[in-house]
Amino acid sequence: MTSPGPAPSLAKPRWDGSRVVFEIDVAGEAVACAISRSALQDISGVRRFAPADLLRGFGEVRGRIEEIAAAKFRTNPESASGFVSIWTDDIEDLAPPPRN
């Protein structure tokens, strides 16, 4: 069992040339994650191409992205070596339907 303590210091999201790299807090542990450009465009519903626009779009839907990343991590934490990567298929498989 993980002892409660201060939340880990999470790295600021950044564009690495092909994806947005970010961290999430899972039970007090920082977990490295990444979301592909196409997955980010799918979840935000907007086609963005400039790095600053991609990061802004990430910020707009970050909560939902973090939920998907955490669910993917919890499903199979042993397979997450390096990054928990979010692809377009993950958005379709794990994202809750949009609220009307």
C-alpha positions as CSV (number, residue, x, y, z in Angstrom):
1,M,0.0,0.0,0.0
2,T,1.3,3.4,-0.9
3,S,1.6,5.8,2.0
4,P,-0.1,9.2,1.6
5,G,2.3,12.0,1.1
6,P,2.9,15.1,-0.9
7,A,1.9,14.9,-4.5
8,P,4.8,14.4,-6.9
9,S,6.2,17.4,-8.8
10,L,5.0,16.8,-12.3
11,A,6.9,18.0,-15.3
12,K,5.4,20.7,-17.5
13,P,3.9,19.3,-20.7
14,R,6.1,19.7,-23.8
15,W,6.0,19.0,-27.5
16,D,8.9,16.7,-28.5
17,G,8.4,16.9,-32.3
18,S,5.8,14.2,-32.7
19,R,3.8,14.1,-29.5
20,V,3.0,15.9,-26.3
21,V,4.9,14.5,-23.3
22,F,3.4,14.9,-19.9
23,E,3.1,13.3,-16.4
24,I,0.2,12.2,-14.3
25,D,-0.1,11.5,-10.6
26,V,-1.2,7.9,-10.0
27,A,-1.4,7.1,-6.2
28,G,1.4,9.6,-5.5
29,E,3.7,8.4,-8.2
30,A,4.6,10.4,-11.3
31,V,3.9,8.4,-14.4
32,A,5.4,9.5,-17.7
33,C,2.8,9.7,-20.6
34,A,2.6,10.9,-24.2
35,I,-0.2,11.6,-26.6
36,S,0.2,11.5,-30.3
37,R,-0.6,14.5,-32.5
38,S,-3.5,12.7,-34.2
39,A,-4.9,11.5,-30.8
40,L,-4.7,15.0,-29.5
41,Q,-6.4,16.4,-32.6
42,D,-9.2,13.7,-32.3
43,I,-9.9,14.4,-28.6
44,S,-9.8,18.2,-29.0
45,G,-11.8,18.1,-32.2
46,V,-9.5,20.7,-33.7
47,R,-6.7,20.3,-36.2
48,R,-3.7,22.1,-34.8
49,F,-0.2,22.0,-36.2
50,A,2.1,24.6,-34.5
51,P,3.7,23.4,-31.3
52,A,2.2,26.3,-29.2
53,D,-1.3,25.5,-30.6
54,L,-0.9,21.8,-29.8
55,L,0.1,22.6,-26.2
56,R,-2.8,25.0,-25.9
57,G,-5.1,22.3,-27.2
58,F,-3.6,19.8,-24.8
59,G,-4.3,22.2,-21.9
60,E,-8.0,22.6,-23.0
61,V,-8.7,18.9,-22.7
62,R,-5.9,17.9,-20.2
63,G,-8.4,16.4,-17.6
64,R,-9.9,14.1,-20.1
65,I,-6.4,13.1,-21.5
66,E,-5.2,12.4,-17.9
67,E,-8.3,10.2,-17.3
68,I,-7.5,8.1,-20.4
69,A,-3.8,7.8,-19.5
70,A,-4.6,6.8,-15.9
71,A,-7.2,4.2,-17.1
72,K,-4.7,2.8,-19.6
73,F,-2.0,2.6,-16.9
74,R,-4.3,0.9,-14.3
75,T,-5.3,-1.6,-17.0
76,N,-1.8,-2.9,-17.4
77,P,0.8,-1.1,-15.2
78,E,3.5,-3.7,-15.8
79,S,3.6,-3.0,-19.5
80,A,4.2,0.7,-19.0
81,S,7.9,0.9,-19.5
82,G,9.0,4.3,-20.6
83,F,5.8,6.2,-21.5
84,V,2.1,5.4,-21.2
85,S,1.3,6.3,-24.9
86,I,-2.1,7.5,-26.0
87,W,-3.0,6.8,-29.6
88,T,-6.1,7.5,-31.6
89,D,-7.4,4.0,-30.9
90,D,-7.2,4.7,-27.2
91,I,-9.3,7.8,-27.6
92,E,-12.0,5.8,-29.3
93,D,-11.7,2.8,-26.8
94,L,-11.4,4.7,-23.5
95,A,-12.9,8.1,-23.9
96,P,-16.3,8.7,-22.4
97,P,-18.8,9.9,-24.9
98,P,-19.0,13.7,-25.2
99,R,-21.7,15.3,-23.0
100,N,-24.5,17.2,-24.8
